[in-house]
């Protein structure tokens, strides 16, 4: 994963909000920001995952653990 993948991830989530890989792609967005050392955006997208009622608990826990680092 690298910062260059972000436009593709955003495009996928925009065009396929019910796609098979939607949650997987969405959970990668803050990870890419974290790897790019863009803490502000990483935190923002981790919080969005945690607050979203449609996100499964396992992804919320993973996001919470990453946010706690």
Secondary structure, 3 states (H helix, E strand, C coil): CCHHHHHHHHHHHHHCCCCCCHHHHHHHHHHHHHHCCCHHHHHHHHHHHHHCCCCCHHHHHHHHHHHHC
